[in-house]
Each structure stands twice: as C-alpha cells, then as structure tokens.
C-alpha cells in the first residue's frame, strides 16, 4: 500500500494549468509587440533602399541615353495622350529591349499598322499608342519592376481614361521627371526636361547651367493611397504624354508654390512625395541619389528644380 502511494506521488504531471498557459500567451504577446516595430523598420529600410536603387538605375540609364543621343530623354513628345513619353524612350537602357520593340515594330500579331514620328531631338518612330490593337498586344500591361517603389505597390496598370475621342491605359510609375520650379510657363520648363515649350526637344547636360549636382533629374511622385491607378489624380499611364490637364502623369514640379507632400493625404497639386517616412528620394542630374526632407522649404526646392537660375544652391545635408 505504501509503495503504491509513493508511485502515485512520483507520477509525472499531465500538462500545464490554465494559469500557466495564460502566462505563456501573455509573454508571447509582449514579445510580438516588441518585435513588430523592429520588423516594420527593417521592411521599410529595405523598401527605401530598393527605391533608391531604382532611382540610381534610372540615373545611369539617362546618362547612357545622353551618351548615345547627346541629350536626356524628353519627357513627352507633345501634349497629347497619343504621344510617347520618356518611359518608352528609356526602355532599351533599363534592359527592356523586347518591350521597346513592341512600341516600335510596325507589325503587331501579323498585322501591319502605320507609324508616327514623335519629337525632334531625338525623333522616335512608334505606333499611335491609343490604338486598341496596340493595347491588346500587351506592351501597356507588361510589368517593369524599376518603375515602382516596393514600399508603395507592385507594378500596376492604370484605369482606362477617355479624353475626347481617345482612350488610353498603361503602367503607372512612382517616379517622375523634374519639369521645373513653378506653375508659370517659364518656371514650368526650367527643369531637367521641358514641359510644354519645345517639349520634344531633349535637354543637354550643357543646358544645366547650375550644375548637374545641384539640379533634380527625377524624384518620387506624390500619390495618395486612394488615388493609386487614378489618372485624374496624376497617377496615369506613364507610356503616354498626357494632355495639358494630365501633365503629372510623366513629370512633377517643385518650388515655393509646389512644396513636397508632407502627408500621404496631401491634395495632389503636381508635387513630388513619397511613402517613406519624412523624406522624398531624388536622383540628381549627375546620377547621385539623395533623400530630401519633405519639410524642405519651397525656396530651396525652387533652386534645386531650376537648371539655370544662376543662384547658389544651399546645402541640404
């Protein structure tokens, strides 16, 4: 009897009590709460680095393009939604040669179509991009990773938009050329590319009188979360130029009247902005990538956006 009672006392426990389980769960919850912000910071840092690498790749591509053509790509051939933009011109320089041929091959799926010459320096012959048959060929929907910031989204196609009798669709980009420092005709064309004055004529490095290290080439576009893919909010198809009302598809401006977006919910006014905390990333005309605080004064942005204002550029380091 005594032996039986001793064996009963030495019998191993069958499991945890309810209180012990609750304590373990509470500890796990606390650890998750402590680790989650760190994981989010690491993820954001990785997204920001990838975005910076995209801009660096564009900077190298634009300089290679300049070496070949003597000018940077023009932002748009003309103010019309059936005209190609910089995003088409740059394709062979970002390892997208096969996609480039879909814009330039006169035969689509065995059917020949008339071609159109666009721009003046350089001039490029492409299809009319609004053609339904051309959209059906798939070029407008082919994903190109470098066009998008991973913090913001994967590659996506915009909604189809109709302007007059024309309709277009295509890839959305999170990056835009620097048109200039303001809303006037002069300030809207004093950037690394021209907006609506001699738009199809590329800007040469020699035209950047303020210095390539002091002038924005391209930066992140401001797009509110609710406006992703919405052409009417400036997130339109980048392969086409857009008309006067839709100029923010391909470019942005920065200056005293067009500051950087502070919040993701700032109303769109054709400004630069990012989904990274506190900064907007730019590639300068010398190919250097730099993060600019989104609180940077408009007076400083104006000097960085203009290529030939002749004024000294303050340090932003």
N, C-alpha and C positions, 0 to 999 in steps of 0.2 A: 504493500500500500504506500509506504513512504517512498519507495523507488518510483512508483507510478506518479506520485505528486511531484517529485523532483524533475522527472522527464517533462511533465506538463509545464513547469516553470521555465525550463530551458527551451521550449518550443519557440522558433523564430516568429517575429511579428509578421502579420499577413500583408500590411501595406501602410500608407500614410493616413493620418487622420485628416479630417476636413480642414481643420485649422492650419495644419502643415501645408496642405495643398494651396490654401488661400495665401499663405505667406510666400510660397514659391511663385505663384502667379503675380503677386504684387511686386516681388523683386524683378521678375522678367519685364513687367510693365515699366518699372522705373528705368531699367537698362535700355529698353527700347526708346523711352522718352529722351534719354541722354544721348543715344547714338543717332537718332533720326536727324537732328540738325547737322551733325557732322557728316552724315551720308549725303544730305542735301547740298552742303557746302562743297563736298568733293564732286558731286554731279554737276553743280553749277560751274565750278572751276574747269572741269573737263569740257563742258559746253562752250564756255568762254574761250578756252584755248583752241577748240576746233573752229570756232567762228573766226578767231584771229588768223588761223591757218588758211581759212577760205579767203580772207582779205589779202593775205600775203601771196596766195596763188594768183589772185586777180592782179595784184601789183606786178608780179613777174610776167604774167600774160600780157598786160598792157604795154610793158616795156619791150617785150619781144615783138608785139604788134607794131610799136613805134619804130623799132629797128628795121622792120620789113617795109613799112609804109611811110615813114617819115613823120607821122602824126599819131596821136592816140585815136582810138575809135571815136567816131561821132556818136552822140547819144541817140539821135534819131535822124532818119533821112529827111523827114519833113513832118509837119504837124498833121498827120493823118493816121488812122488806125489800120490802113493797109500798107504802111511803110515799115521796114525792119528797123530794129534798134541795135544798140551796142551788144545786146545779149546774143544776137545772131552773129555779128562780126567776130566776136571773141571765141566762138566755139572751137575753131581749129587750134587755138592757143591754150585751151584747157583740156586737151586730149579728147575732144568730141568731134573728130573729123567725120565719122559716119553720120552723125546728126547734122553736121554742116551740109553734107551732100543732099539731105532731104529738103533743105531750103533752096538749094542751087541747081539740083538736077532737073532738067526740063521735062523729064518723063517720070510720071508717078503711076506706079502699078500698071505699066504698059501703055499709059495714055499720055500723049504729049500736050503740054499747055504753053501758052505764050508767057514770056518772061518780062520782067520790068527792071530797068536800071535805076538804082537809087543812089543818092548822094553825089558829091562832086569830088571830094578829096578824103578818102578814096571813093571811087564809084564801084558799086557792087550790084550784080545781077541776081535777082531772086524771083521766086514766084510772088504773085499777089497773095499776101498772107491771109486775106479774108475768105479765100476760096474754100467752099465746103469740102471739095475733093482734097485739098491740101491738108485741112484739119484731119480728115479721115485717114491720111497717110500715117499719122501718129507722131509727127515731129513736135506738135504743140503739147503733147502729153508725156513725152519721154522724160523721165526724172533725171536731173543733173544735180548731184549732191552738193556741189560747191556753191550753188545759188541760194542755199538755205542755211540759216543758223540753227543748230540742233537744239538750242535752248528754246527756240520759238516753235519749231514744227519740222515735220518731214516735208519733202517736196510735195507740192500740191498744185492742182490746176484751178485757175480762177473760174468763176461763173461766166457763162457766155453773156456778153454785153452787146446791145444793139444801139448803134449811133446812126440815126438817119436810116439808110437802107443797108448799112453794113453791120455785120456781127463778127465778133472775134472771141477767142478763148486762148488759153495758153498757160504756161508755167508762171507761177508767182515767185518773186525773188525777195529776199530780205536785205538786199544791198542795192544802192542807187548811186549814180554818178553825181558829182557836185556841179550843179548848174551855175551857182553864183551866190551873191551875198544879199540879195533883196528881191523885192517884187517889181521894181521898175524894169524897163527893157534893158537898160544898161547894166544894172546890178544883177539881172536875171540871166545874163550871158557872159559874166566875167569870171566864171569858174573854170574847172579843168576841161569842161565841154561847153558848147553853146546850146542854148535852149531854143529860141525862136528867131534868132538872127543868124543867117548863114548856117543853119542847123546841120546840113550835110557836109560841112567842112570841118575836118578834124583839127584839134588844137595841137600845135607842136610844142616840144619842150622849150624851144626858143621863145615861144609866146608867153611863157610863165615867168614874167619879169621879176616877180617877188621871190623866186627861187622854189625849186621843187620840194625842198624840205620844209617850206612854210605854207604850202598850199594843199588843201584837201583834194584827193582824187576821187575817192569813193568812201561811203560810210553806210552804216546800218539805217534802214528806213524805219520810221515810226509807224506802227500798225497796231491798233487796238485789238485785243483778243476777239471781240465781237465782229471785227471787220476783216478777219482773215479770209482771203479769197474774194473780197468785195471790191470790184473795180471802181465803184463810185466813191470809195473811201481811200483811193490811192494804192490799192493792192491789186492792180490789174495785171494782165498778161505782159510779161517783160519782152517778148519777142517782137511786139509791135510798138509803134511810137506813141500812140495816143494822140488825141487832138488837143486843142487848147484847154479844154475842160478837164482833161485826164493826163496832164503832163507829169504828175507824180508817179506814174507807173514806172518810168525809167530813171528819174532823177529827183533830187531834193535840193533845197536851198538852206542857207544858214546865215543868220545875221541878227541885227537889232530887232527887226520885225518878225523874224522867224527863228526863235531860240530852239534849243534842243528840247525834246519831250522830257519832262520830269517824271511823269506818271504814265503807266500803261494806258490810262484812261483819258489822257490829254486829247482834246479835239484835234483832228488832223488838219494841218494847215500847210502841208507840203514840207514838213520838217524831218530832220534826222532823229532817230531814237532807237533804243534797244530794249531787250528784255533782260539785260544783265543789270545787276544792282549798282546804281549810282554812276554808271559810265556808258558812253557810246564809243564804239570802236571805229576807227578810220584808217584807211591806207592813204598815205600822202603821195604826192607825185614823184617822189624819189623811191617809192616802193616800201617805205618804212610804215609799219603798223603801230598805232598808238591808241590807248584808251583815253578819252577826253571826259572829264567830269560832266555829268549832264546839267550841272549848275553853272557851267562856264558862261560868263557874261556875253551877251549878244554883241557887244562892241569888239570883243576878242574873236568871236566866231566870224564876224564880218571880215576881219583881216585874214583869217585862215581860209575863208572861202574864196576871196578875190585873188586872182592870179597876177594882177598888175596895178594894185592901188598905190604902190610906191612907199608905203608906210612900214616902219619896223614892226615886226611881229613879236608881241610879248611872250615870255616863257610860260609854258603851261605845264612844266614838270613839277 
